[in-house]
Amino acid sequence: MTLKKIITADNTETFLNESVGESYHSQTGAVEEALKKYALPCKIKELAATGKIRILDFCFGLGYNSAMAISIALEENPDCEIEVIGLENDLLILDNIQQVNPPIPYFEHYKQLTPTNLELKKGNVIVTVLLGDAREKVKELPEKYFDAVFYDPFSPKTMPELWTVPLFEAMYRVMKDSAILATYSCARMVRENMSAAGLFYDDGPIVGRRGPGTIATKWI
Ligand SMILES: C[S@@+](CC[C@H](N)C(=O)[O-])C[C@H]1O[C@@H](n2cnc3c(N)ncnc32)[C@H](O)[C@@H]1O
């Protein structure tokens, strides 16, 4: 299978996965989405000021969301310790990190991530991609560990198995009590499943002309 490169409305690149029938980012703007749907609602700048951030990049893909968060965090606090754990099951998309050049300052370091090197360590930053089915890999993660979760599977219509109550329960387990989860979807089923897992949800930002995303927390 090959992936087809496309240019989104903010003039940044992503890929279309023709066998899934979806692109890896919103066509309204791939980099804009990383910033406005993930880094900003998860308050990465504020977390950077505390000196330490742990991020779960759920469905890592090309890694735009966490690369954007690292860029913002280091701009705010160059000494910030940052740990990113990415979950991804497809080596092909990881291989395609070499084919894109989004205007995300930290992304140049993400080029070190390849199908044969799934870890990047540089100064106070460590990024590890755990390869395999995210539904299983999440069970290996420690409890109450993450400050922010970027929840970015393909859509609930295409992959309902990645938006289930047990998966949101798994997110609840690995989130710190203060953590924020952000996702692009505002589907009713997604929000109901979050609630059933004990999470509180609210509208996330509206980006482009689409509906809002969703943010979820363990507190109201
Ligand atoms: C919407 S894309 C994520 C885009 C990504 N966040 C980025 O910035 O490039 C969804 C990703 O989920 C991955 N995926 C699909 N099913 C998965 C599964 N069961 N476990 C882990 N990853 C999965 C796909 O390979 C794809 O990279």
The ligand as an SDF file (V2000), in Angstrom:
LIG
                    3D

 27 29  0  0  0  0  0  0  0  0999 V2000
   -5.6270   10.2210   12.2180 C   0  0  0  0  0  0  0  0  0  0  0  0
   -4.1610    9.2960   12.1330 S   0  0  0  0  0  0  0  0  0  0  0  0
   -3.1200   10.0500   13.3490 C   0  0  0  0  0  0  0  0  0  0  0  0
   -2.3450   11.2480   12.8720 C   0  0  0  0  0  0  0  0  0  0  0  0
   -1.2560   11.6500   13.8050 C   0  0  0  0  0  0  0  0  0  0  0  0
   -1.7260   12.0210   15.1110 N   0  0  0  0  0  0  0  0  0  0  0  0
   -0.3380   12.6730   13.1950 C   0  0  0  0  0  0  0  0  0  0  0  0
   -0.1520   13.7660   13.7550 O   0  0  0  0  0  0  0  0  0  0  0  0
    0.2230   12.3780   12.1440 O   0  0  0  0  0  0  0  0  0  0  0  0
   -4.5820    7.7880   12.9350 C   0  0  0  0  0  0  0  0  0  0  0  0
   -3.4150    6.8570   13.2150 C   0  0  0  0  0  0  0  0  0  0  0  0
   -3.8620    5.7290   13.9570 O   0  0  0  0  0  0  0  0  0  0  0  0
   -3.0930    4.6050   13.5530 C   0  0  0  0  0  0  0  0  0  0  0  0
   -3.8250    3.4050   13.9860 N   0  0  0  0  0  0  0  0  0  0  0  0
   -4.9230    2.8550   13.4190 C   0  0  0  0  0  0  0  0  0  0  0  0
   -5.3290    1.7830   14.1290 N   0  0  0  0  0  0  0  0  0  0  0  0
   -4.4690    1.6720   15.1870 C   0  0  0  0  0  0  0  0  0  0  0  0
   -4.3790    0.7560   16.2730 C   0  0  0  0  0  0  0  0  0  0  0  0
   -5.2510   -0.2430   16.4340 N   0  0  0  0  0  0  0  0  0  0  0  0
   -3.3630    0.9340   17.1480 N   0  0  0  0  0  0  0  0  0  0  0  0
   -2.4740    1.9480   17.0010 C   0  0  0  0  0  0  0  0  0  0  0  0
   -2.5320    2.8450   15.9810 N   0  0  0  0  0  0  0  0  0  0  0  0
   -3.5230    2.7010   15.0880 C   0  0  0  0  0  0  0  0  0  0  0  0
   -2.9660    4.7820   12.0730 C   0  0  0  0  0  0  0  0  0  0  0  0
   -1.8890    4.0280   11.5410 O   0  0  0  0  0  0  0  0  0  0  0  0
   -2.7510    6.2920   11.9710 C   0  0  0  0  0  0  0  0  0  0  0  0
   -1.3900    6.6170   11.9620 O   0  0  0  0  0  0  0  0  0  0  0  0
  1  2  1  0
  2  3  1  0
  2 10  1  0
  3  4  1  0
  4  5  1  0
  5  6  1  0
  5  7  1  0
  7  8  2  0
  7  9  1  0
 10 11  1  0
 11 12  1  0
 11 26  1  0
 12 13  1  0
 13 14  1  0
 13 24  1  0
 14 15  1  0
 14 23  1  0
 15 16  2  0
 16 17  1  0
 17 18  1  0
 17 23  2  0
 18 19  1  0
 18 20  2  0
 20 21  1  0
 21 22  2  0
 22 23  1  0
 24 25  1  0
 24 26  1  0
 26 27  1  0
M  CHG  2   2   1   9  -1
M  END
$$$$
